[in-house]
Amino acid sequence: MNDQPADDRAAEARRARYGALPARIRYEDMTEEAPSGPGGAAGTAYDPERAWNFYNCLAVDLAL
């Protein structure tokens, strides 16, 4: 009989089929800090003429 447990054989088969996992990415490398100006980004101010673009309404979608 085999000396090797079934778990080890399955792990070896998985490793042969899929290879190794990619290297871990540190949290610091995934985030970026950027300064923001007063009031947020430009163009985010409320515009009543274009406010209807940001709401979903079936009547508007169907042009009723």
PDB file of N, CA, C and O in Angstrom:
ATOM      1  N   MET A   1       0.826  -1.172   0.000  1.00  0.00           N
ATOM      2  CA  MET A   1       0.000   0.000   0.000  1.00  0.00           C
ATOM      3  C   MET A   1       0.877   1.245   0.000  1.00  0.00           C
ATOM      4  O   MET A   1       2.060   1.169   0.332  1.00  0.00           O
ATOM      5  N   ASN A   2       0.309   2.394  -0.369  1.00  0.00           N
ATOM      6  CA  ASN A   2       1.071   3.633  -0.433  1.00  0.00           C
ATOM      7  C   ASN A   2       1.298   4.196   0.959  1.00  0.00           C
ATOM      8  O   ASN A   2       0.426   4.108   1.823  1.00  0.00           O
ATOM      9  N   ASP A   3       2.474   4.775   1.172  1.00  0.00           N
ATOM     10  CA  ASP A   3       2.771   5.430   2.443  1.00  0.00           C
ATOM     11  C   ASP A   3       2.134   6.821   2.496  1.00  0.00           C
ATOM     12  O   ASP A   3       1.892   7.367   3.572  1.00  0.00           O
ATOM     13  N   GLN A   4       1.874   7.366   1.344  1.00  0.00           N
ATOM     14  CA  GLN A   4       1.416   8.741   1.239  1.00  0.00           C
ATOM     15  C   GLN A   4      -0.101   8.821   1.428  1.00  0.00           C
ATOM     16  O   GLN A   4      -0.837   8.109   0.745  1.00  0.00           O
ATOM     17  N   PRO A   5      -0.579   9.664   2.333  1.00  0.00           N
ATOM     18  CA  PRO A   5      -2.033   9.815   2.518  1.00  0.00           C
ATOM     19  C   PRO A   5      -2.696  10.410   1.278  1.00  0.00           C
ATOM     20  O   PRO A   5      -2.041  11.041   0.449  1.00  0.00           O
ATOM     21  N   ALA A   6      -3.985  10.200   1.170  1.00  0.00           N
ATOM     22  CA  ALA A   6      -4.732  10.679   0.005  1.00  0.00           C
ATOM     23  C   ALA A   6      -4.720  12.197  -0.076  1.00  0.00           C
ATOM     24  O   ALA A   6      -4.737  12.752  -1.175  1.00  0.00           O
ATOM     25  N   ASP A   7      -4.690  12.893   1.085  1.00  0.00           N
ATOM     26  CA  ASP A   7      -4.675  14.356   1.073  1.00  0.00           C
ATOM     27  C   ASP A   7      -3.417  14.883   0.399  1.00  0.00           C
ATOM     28  O   ASP A   7      -3.485  15.844  -0.367  1.00  0.00           O
ATOM     29  N   ASP A   8      -2.281  14.274   0.669  1.00  0.00           N
ATOM     30  CA  ASP A   8      -1.027  14.721   0.061  1.00  0.00           C
ATOM     31  C   ASP A   8      -1.036  14.483  -1.440  1.00  0.00           C
ATOM     32  O   ASP A   8      -0.552  15.317  -2.204  1.00  0.00           O
ATOM     33  N   ARG A   9      -1.582  13.356  -1.865  1.00  0.00           N
ATOM     34  CA  ARG A   9      -1.638  13.089  -3.302  1.00  0.00           C
ATOM     35  C   ARG A   9      -2.569  14.077  -3.993  1.00  0.00           C
ATOM     36  O   ARG A   9      -2.285  14.540  -5.097  1.00  0.00           O
ATOM     37  N   ALA A  10      -3.677  14.395  -3.342  1.00  0.00           N
ATOM     38  CA  ALA A  10      -4.610  15.369  -3.918  1.00  0.00           C
ATOM     39  C   ALA A  10      -3.968  16.746  -3.978  1.00  0.00           C
ATOM     40  O   ALA A  10      -4.143  17.468  -4.960  1.00  0.00           O
ATOM     41  N   ALA A  11      -3.228  17.118  -2.943  1.00  0.00           N
ATOM     42  CA  ALA A  11      -2.555  18.418  -2.932  1.00  0.00           C
ATOM     43  C   ALA A  11      -1.503  18.485  -4.037  1.00  0.00           C
ATOM     44  O   ALA A  11      -1.359  19.514  -4.697  1.00  0.00           O
ATOM     45  N   GLU A  12      -0.784  17.411  -4.235  1.00  0.00           N
ATOM     46  CA  GLU A  12       0.226  17.389  -5.311  1.00  0.00           C
ATOM     47  C   GLU A  12      -0.443  17.484  -6.676  1.00  0.00           C
ATOM     48  O   GLU A  12       0.054  18.179  -7.562  1.00  0.00           O
ATOM     49  N   ALA A  13      -1.555  16.796  -6.852  1.00  0.00           N
ATOM     50  CA  ALA A  13      -2.268  16.861  -8.132  1.00  0.00           C
ATOM     51  C   ALA A  13      -2.791  18.272  -8.379  1.00  0.00           C
ATOM     52  O   ALA A  13      -2.714  18.770  -9.502  1.00  0.00           O
ATOM     53  N   ARG A  14      -3.327  18.931  -7.334  1.00  0.00           N
ATOM     54  CA  ARG A  14      -3.798  20.306  -7.460  1.00  0.00           C
ATOM     55  C   ARG A  14      -2.660  21.240  -7.815  1.00  0.00           C
ATOM     56  O   ARG A  14      -2.803  22.101  -8.683  1.00  0.00           O
ATOM     57  N   ARG A  15      -1.531  21.072  -7.146  1.00  0.00           N
ATOM     58  CA  ARG A  15      -0.372  21.929  -7.396  1.00  0.00           C
ATOM     59  C   ARG A  15       0.139  21.740  -8.816  1.00  0.00           C
ATOM     60  O   ARG A  15       0.532  22.707  -9.468  1.00  0.00           O
ATOM     61  N   ALA A  16       0.137  20.502  -9.301  1.00  0.00           N
ATOM     62  CA  ALA A  16       0.589  20.235 -10.662  1.00  0.00           C
ATOM     63  C   ALA A  16      -0.375  20.833 -11.685  1.00  0.00           C
ATOM     64  O   ALA A  16       0.050  21.309 -12.737  1.00  0.00           O
ATOM     65  N   ARG A  17      -1.660  20.807 -11.376  1.00  0.00           N
ATOM     66  CA  ARG A  17      -2.642  21.303 -12.331  1.00  0.00           C
ATOM     67  C   ARG A  17      -2.741  22.817 -12.338  1.00  0.00           C
ATOM     68  O   ARG A  17      -2.782  23.427 -13.406  1.00  0.00           O
ATOM     69  N   TYR A  18      -2.780  23.434 -11.166  1.00  0.00           N
ATOM     70  CA  TYR A  18      -3.025  24.869 -11.079  1.00  0.00           C
ATOM     71  C   TYR A  18      -1.784  25.697 -10.778  1.00  0.00           C
ATOM     72  O   TYR A  18      -1.818  26.916 -10.944  1.00  0.00           O
ATOM     73  N   GLY A  19      -0.721  25.100 -10.355  1.00  0.00           N
ATOM     74  CA  GLY A  19       0.482  25.852 -10.018  1.00  0.00           C
ATOM     75  C   GLY A  19       0.360  26.490  -8.654  1.00  0.00           C
ATOM     76  O   GLY A  19      -0.430  26.046  -7.821  1.00  0.00           O
ATOM     77  N   ALA A  20       1.133  27.521  -8.427  1.00  0.00           N
ATOM     78  CA  ALA A  20       1.160  28.191  -7.124  1.00  0.00           C
ATOM     79  C   ALA A  20       0.272  29.429  -7.153  1.00  0.00           C
ATOM     80  O   ALA A  20      -0.027  29.969  -8.218  1.00  0.00           O
ATOM     81  N   LEU A  21      -0.140  29.863  -5.983  1.00  0.00           N
ATOM     82  CA  LEU A  21      -0.910  31.090  -5.866  1.00  0.00           C
ATOM     83  C   LEU A  21      -0.007  32.290  -6.135  1.00  0.00           C
ATOM     84  O   LEU A  21       1.197  32.213  -5.893  1.00  0.00           O
ATOM     85  N   PRO A  22      -0.558  33.389  -6.627  1.00  0.00           N
ATOM     86  CA  PRO A  22       0.259  34.586  -6.822  1.00  0.00           C
ATOM     87  C   PRO A  22       0.715  35.146  -5.478  1.00  0.00           C
ATOM     88  O   PRO A  22       0.126  34.860  -4.435  1.00  0.00           O
ATOM     89  N   ALA A  23       1.750  35.929  -5.524  1.00  0.00           N
ATOM     90  CA  ALA A  23       2.288  36.525  -4.296  1.00  0.00           C
ATOM     91  C   ALA A  23       1.250  37.458  -3.681  1.00  0.00           C
ATOM     92  O   ALA A  23       0.472  38.086  -4.399  1.00  0.00           O
ATOM     93  N   ARG A  24       1.238  37.546  -2.367  1.00  0.00           N
ATOM     94  CA  ARG A  24       0.294  38.421  -1.675  1.00  0.00           C
ATOM     95  C   ARG A  24       0.647  39.884  -1.932  1.00  0.00           C
ATOM     96  O   ARG A  24       1.815  40.243  -2.082  1.00  0.00           O
ATOM     97  N   ILE A  25      -0.385  40.711  -1.979  1.00  0.00           N
ATOM     98  CA  ILE A  25      -0.193  42.145  -2.169  1.00  0.00           C
ATOM     99  C   ILE A  25      -0.500  42.823  -0.845  1.00  0.00           C
ATOM    100  O   ILE A  25      -1.543  42.583  -0.236  1.00  0.00           O
ATOM    101  N   ARG A  26       0.405  43.658  -0.414  1.00  0.00           N
ATOM    102  CA  ARG A  26       0.197  44.363   0.852  1.00  0.00           C
ATOM    103  C   ARG A  26      -0.910  45.395   0.699  1.00  0.00           C
ATOM    104  O   ARG A  26      -1.133  45.919  -0.392  1.00  0.00           O
ATOM    105  N   TYR A  27      -1.597  45.683   1.787  1.00  0.00           N
ATOM    106  CA  TYR A  27      -2.684  46.663   1.768  1.00  0.00           C
ATOM    107  C   TYR A  27      -2.157  48.039   1.363  1.00  0.00           C
ATOM    108  O   TYR A  27      -2.836  48.778   0.650  1.00  0.00           O
ATOM    109  N   GLU A  28      -0.975  48.376   1.806  1.00  0.00           N
ATOM    110  CA  GLU A  28      -0.389  49.676   1.477  1.00  0.00           C
ATOM    111  C   GLU A  28      -0.177  49.824  -0.029  1.00  0.00           C
ATOM    112  O   GLU A  28      -0.244  50.932  -0.562  1.00  0.00           O
ATOM    113  N   ASP A  29       0.078  48.712  -0.710  1.00  0.00           N
ATOM    114  CA  ASP A  29       0.283  48.768  -2.154  1.00  0.00           C
ATOM    115  C   ASP A  29      -1.037  48.856  -2.925  1.00  0.00           C
ATOM    116  O   ASP A  29      -1.043  49.226  -4.099  1.00  0.00           O
ATOM    117  N   MET A  30      -2.155  48.519  -2.273  1.00  0.00           N
ATOM    118  CA  MET A  30      -3.449  48.548  -2.948  1.00  0.00           C
ATOM    119  C   MET A  30      -4.161  49.891  -2.797  1.00  0.00           C
ATOM    120  O   MET A  30      -5.128  50.157  -3.510  1.00  0.00           O
ATOM    121  N   THR A  31      -3.708  50.722  -1.900  1.00  0.00           N
ATOM    122  CA  THR A  31      -4.374  51.996  -1.659  1.00  0.00           C
ATOM    123  C   THR A  31      -3.481  53.151  -2.089  1.00  0.00           C
ATOM    124  O   THR A  31      -2.257  53.030  -2.137  1.00  0.00           O
ATOM    125  N   GLU A  32      -4.109  54.247  -2.394  1.00  0.00           N
ATOM    126  CA  GLU A  32      -3.362  55.432  -2.791  1.00  0.00           C
ATOM    127  C   GLU A  32      -4.012  56.640  -2.133  1.00  0.00           C
ATOM    128  O   GLU A  32      -5.235  56.781  -2.152  1.00  0.00           O
ATOM    129  N   GLU A  33      -3.218  57.482  -1.571  1.00  0.00           N
ATOM    130  CA  GLU A  33      -3.725  58.703  -0.965  1.00  0.00           C
ATOM    131  C   GLU A  33      -3.480  59.860  -1.912  1.00  0.00           C
ATOM    132  O   GLU A  33      -2.383  60.032  -2.444  1.00  0.00           O
ATOM    133  N   ALA A  34      -4.521  60.644  -2.110  1.00  0.00           N
ATOM    134  CA  ALA A  34      -4.406  61.814  -2.973  1.00  0.00           C
ATOM    135  C   ALA A  34      -5.088  62.987  -2.282  1.00  0.00           C
ATOM    136  O   ALA A  34      -6.157  62.829  -1.692  1.00  0.00           O
ATOM    137  N   PRO A  35      -4.480  64.145  -2.353  1.00  0.00           N
ATOM    138  CA  PRO A  35      -5.111  65.305  -1.726  1.00  0.00           C
ATOM    139  C   PRO A  35      -6.363  65.716  -2.497  1.00  0.00           C
ATOM    140  O   PRO A  35      -6.430  65.583  -3.719  1.00  0.00           O
ATOM    141  N   SER A  36      -7.336  66.210  -1.772  1.00  0.00           N
ATOM    142  CA  SER A  36      -8.540  66.707  -2.434  1.00  0.00           C
ATOM    143  C   SER A  36      -8.692  68.187  -2.111  1.00  0.00           C
ATOM    144  O   SER A  36      -8.290  68.664  -1.050  1.00  0.00           O
ATOM    145  N   GLY A  37      -9.268  68.869  -3.034  1.00  0.00           N
ATOM    146  CA  GLY A  37      -9.468  70.300  -2.852  1.00  0.00           C
ATOM    147  C   GLY A  37     -10.687  70.562  -2.003  1.00  0.00           C
ATOM    148  O   GLY A  37     -11.426  69.639  -1.662  1.00  0.00           O
ATOM    149  N   PRO A  38     -10.898  71.812  -1.663  1.00  0.00           N
ATOM    150  CA  PRO A  38     -12.084  72.142  -0.868  1.00  0.00           C
ATOM    151  C   PRO A  38     -13.358  71.885  -1.671  1.00  0.00           C
ATOM    152  O   PRO A  38     -13.445  72.256  -2.842  1.00  0.00           O
ATOM    153  N   GLY A  39     -14.329  71.259  -1.047  1.00  0.00           N
ATOM    154  CA  GLY A  39     -15.593  70.991  -1.719  1.00  0.00           C
ATOM    155  C   GLY A  39     -15.566  69.759  -2.600  1.00  0.00           C
ATOM    156  O   GLY A  39     -16.526  69.527  -3.335  1.00  0.00           O
ATOM    157  N   GLY A  40     -14.530  68.972  -2.561  1.00  0.00           N
ATOM    158  CA  GLY A  40     -14.475  67.768  -3.376  1.00  0.00           C
ATOM    159  C   GLY A  40     -13.986  68.047  -4.783  1.00  0.00           C
ATOM    160  O   GLY A  40     -13.419  69.104  -5.058  1.00  0.00           O
ATOM    161  N   ALA A  41     -14.206  67.104  -5.657  1.00  0.00           N
ATOM    162  CA  ALA A  41     -13.736  67.219  -7.036  1.00  0.00           C
ATOM    163  C   ALA A  41     -14.597  68.210  -7.816  1.00  0.00           C
ATOM    164  O   ALA A  41     -15.760  68.439  -7.482  1.00  0.00           O
ATOM    165  N   ALA A  42     -14.021  68.777  -8.833  1.00  0.00           N
ATOM    166  CA  ALA A  42     -14.750  69.730  -9.673  1.00  0.00           C
ATOM    167  C   ALA A  42     -15.824  68.982 -10.450  1.00  0.00           C
ATOM    168  O   ALA A  42     -15.628  67.836 -10.854  1.00  0.00           O
ATOM    169  N   GLY A  43     -16.940  69.629 -10.651  1.00  0.00           N
ATOM    170  CA  GLY A  43     -18.016  69.018 -11.424  1.00  0.00           C
ATOM    171  C   GLY A  43     -18.955  68.168 -10.604  1.00  0.00           C
ATOM    172  O   GLY A  43     -19.851  67.537 -11.166  1.00  0.00           O
ATOM    173  N   THR A  44     -18.785  68.127  -9.292  1.00  0.00           N
ATOM    174  CA  THR A  44     -19.678  67.324  -8.463  1.00  0.00           C
ATOM    175  C   THR A  44     -20.739  68.177  -7.780  1.00  0.00           C
ATOM    176  O   THR A  44     -21.517  67.665  -6.975  1.00  0.00           O
ATOM    177  N   ALA A  45     -20.777  69.446  -8.084  1.00  0.00           N
ATOM    178  CA  ALA A  45     -21.769  70.329  -7.471  1.00  0.00           C
ATOM    179  C   ALA A  45     -23.157  69.987  -8.011  1.00  0.00           C
ATOM    180  O   ALA A  45     -23.289  69.474  -9.122  1.00  0.00           O
ATOM    181  N   TYR A  46     -24.164  70.270  -7.236  1.00  0.00           N
ATOM    182  CA  TYR A  46     -25.541  69.995  -7.637  1.00  0.00           C
ATOM    183  C   TYR A  46     -25.946  70.899  -8.789  1.00  0.00           C
ATOM    184  O   TYR A  46     -25.797  72.119  -8.712  1.00  0.00           O
ATOM    185  N   ASP A  47     -26.456  70.303  -9.849  1.00  0.00           N
ATOM    186  CA  ASP A  47     -26.928  71.040 -11.013  1.00  0.00           C
ATOM    187  C   ASP A  47     -28.396  70.675 -11.229  1.00  0.00           C
ATOM    188  O   ASP A  47     -28.686  69.574 -11.699  1.00  0.00           O
ATOM    189  N   PRO A  48     -29.324  71.569 -10.899  1.00  0.00           N
ATOM    190  CA  PRO A  48     -30.746  71.215 -11.002  1.00  0.00           C
ATOM    191  C   PRO A  48     -31.191  70.913 -12.434  1.00  0.00           C
ATOM    192  O   PRO A  48     -32.172  70.195 -12.624  1.00  0.00           O
ATOM    193  N   GLU A  49     -30.505  71.435 -13.432  1.00  0.00           N
ATOM    194  CA  GLU A  49     -30.878  71.173 -14.818  1.00  0.00           C
ATOM    195  C   GLU A  49     -30.578  69.727 -15.223  1.00  0.00           C
ATOM    196  O   GLU A  49     -31.262  69.164 -16.078  1.00  0.00           O
ATOM    197  N   ARG A  50     -29.562  69.134 -14.614  1.00  0.00           N
ATOM    198  CA  ARG A  50     -29.174  67.772 -14.972  1.00  0.00           C
ATOM    199  C   ARG A  50     -29.473  66.761 -13.874  1.00  0.00           C
ATOM    200  O   ARG A  50     -29.037  65.614 -13.963  1.00  0.00           O
ATOM    201  N   ALA A  51     -30.203  67.159 -12.849  1.00  0.00           N
ATOM    202  CA  ALA A  51     -30.477  66.278 -11.721  1.00  0.00           C
ATOM    203  C   ALA A  51     -31.294  65.060 -12.135  1.00  0.00           C
ATOM    204  O   ALA A  51     -31.154  64.001 -11.525  1.00  0.00           O
ATOM    205  N   TRP A  52     -32.131  65.178 -13.140  1.00  0.00           N
ATOM    206  CA  TRP A  52     -32.963  64.053 -13.567  1.00  0.00           C
ATOM    207  C   TRP A  52     -32.132  62.903 -14.121  1.00  0.00           C
ATOM    208  O   TRP A  52     -32.620  61.774 -14.180  1.00  0.00           O
ATOM    209  N   ASN A  53     -30.896  63.157 -14.526  1.00  0.00           N
ATOM    210  CA  ASN A  53     -30.033  62.103 -15.065  1.00  0.00           C
ATOM    211  C   ASN A  53     -29.631  61.078 -14.018  1.00  0.00           C
ATOM    212  O   ASN A  53     -29.217  59.971 -14.363  1.00  0.00           O
ATOM    213  N   PHE A  54     -29.747  61.427 -12.761  1.00  0.00           N
ATOM    214  CA  PHE A  54     -29.218  60.567 -11.705  1.00  0.00           C
ATOM    215  C   PHE A  54     -30.287  59.744 -11.005  1.00  0.00           C
ATOM    216  O   PHE A  54     -29.985  59.060 -10.028  1.00  0.00           O
ATOM    217  N   TYR A  55     -31.509  59.791 -11.468  1.00  0.00           N
ATOM    218  CA  TYR A  55     -32.575  59.040 -10.832  1.00  0.00           C
ATOM    219  C   TYR A  55     -33.165  58.058 -11.835  1.00  0.00           C
ATOM    220  O   TYR A  55     -33.322  58.381 -13.012  1.00  0.00           O
ATOM    221  N   ASN A  56     -33.486  56.876 -11.370  1.00  0.00           N
ATOM    222  CA  ASN A  56     -34.140  55.885 -12.224  1.00  0.00           C
ATOM    223  C   ASN A  56     -35.638  56.010 -12.048  1.00  0.00           C
ATOM    224  O   ASN A  56     -36.154  55.973 -10.931  1.00  0.00           O
ATOM    225  N   CYS A  57     -36.314  56.155 -13.143  1.00  0.00           N
ATOM    226  CA  CYS A  57     -37.768  56.264 -13.118  1.00  0.00           C
ATOM    227  C   CYS A  57     -38.284  55.594 -14.378  1.00  0.00           C
ATOM    228  O   CYS A  57     -37.884  55.952 -15.486  1.00  0.00           O
ATOM    229  N   LEU A  58     -39.170  54.627 -14.213  1.00  0.00           N
ATOM    230  CA  LEU A  58     -39.692  53.909 -15.366  1.00  0.00           C
ATOM    231  C   LEU A  58     -40.416  54.841 -16.323  1.00  0.00           C
ATOM    232  O   LEU A  58     -40.310  54.686 -17.539  1.00  0.00           O
ATOM    233  N   ALA A  59     -41.141  55.796 -15.793  1.00  0.00           N
ATOM    234  CA  ALA A  59     -41.856  56.735 -16.661  1.00  0.00           C
ATOM    235  C   ALA A  59     -40.871  57.540 -17.521  1.00  0.00           C
ATOM    236  O   ALA A  59     -41.127  57.775 -18.702  1.00  0.00           O
ATOM    237  N   VAL A  60     -39.762  57.954 -16.936  1.00  0.00           N
ATOM    238  CA  VAL A  60     -38.759  58.698 -17.698  1.00  0.00           C
ATOM    239  C   VAL A  60     -38.088  57.781 -18.711  1.00  0.00           C
ATOM    240  O   VAL A  60     -37.846  58.181 -19.850  1.00  0.00           O
ATOM    241  N   ASP A  61     -37.785  56.541 -18.298  1.00  0.00           N
ATOM    242  CA  ASP A  61     -37.138  55.596 -19.214  1.00  0.00           C
ATOM    243  C   ASP A  61     -38.016  55.303 -20.433  1.00  0.00           C
ATOM    244  O   ASP A  61     -37.509  55.121 -21.540  1.00  0.00           O
ATOM    245  N   LEU A  62     -39.327  55.259 -20.225  1.00  0.00           N
ATOM    246  CA  LEU A  62     -40.244  54.973 -21.318  1.00  0.00           C
ATOM    247  C   LEU A  62     -40.714  56.227 -22.045  1.00  0.00           C
ATOM    248  O   LEU A  62     -41.544  56.155 -22.951  1.00  0.00           O
ATOM    249  N   ALA A  63     -40.182  57.367 -21.642  1.00  0.00           N
ATOM    250  CA  ALA A  63     -40.523  58.665 -22.236  1.00  0.00           C
ATOM    251  C   ALA A  63     -42.017  58.930 -22.135  1.00  0.00           C
ATOM    252  O   ALA A  63     -42.639  59.383 -23.096  1.00  0.00           O
ATOM    253  N   LEU A  64     -42.591  58.649 -20.977  1.00  0.00           N
ATOM    254  CA  LEU A  64     -44.026  58.899 -20.774  1.00  0.00           C
ATOM    255  C   LEU A  64     -44.257  60.276 -20.226  1.00  0.00           C
ATOM    256  O   LEU A  64     -45.401  60.664 -19.992  1.00  0.00           O
TER     257      LEU A  64
END
